[in-house]
């Protein structure tokens, strides 16, 4: 109740969005939301979705999320050429509209993560060498350290201020 956890999407699993029937996506979403309600209460039901790696995106998922009252969604794994084109045109954020929707009633705000991958160096900002320094897994040379030859370090008030 003190706001230390925030759930995104809240489904039981992350479905294969590109190849799954609508019913299967809805039932796993409902199952997850039922568990969240019973465990924590209605106030934790997510309003934003995160589809990090669903084996392809489908307009069906965007439509379902809108139907379930979501305000927006974040997607990550888009072909690099598509991501590059969206970034160049400054279209990494858009309202995902269904082909059947002439009015925009089913639009859902969508943000495409601008960076290459979903590991720490490629998601915290435009310079992966800086992000890599704050990857906890790379402290003490974990994962071989940072490939940019900058040592990983623990986050402190002073280096955040830098």
Secondary structure, DSSP 8 states (H G I E B T S, - for coil): --S----SS--SS---TTS--HHHHHHHHHHHHHHHHHHH-GGG--SEEEES--SS--HHHHHHHHHTT--EEEE----HHHHHHHHHTT-SEEEE--TT-SSSTT-EEEEE--SS-SSGGGTSSS-HHHHHTT-GGGGGGGGGS-TTS-------HHHHH-
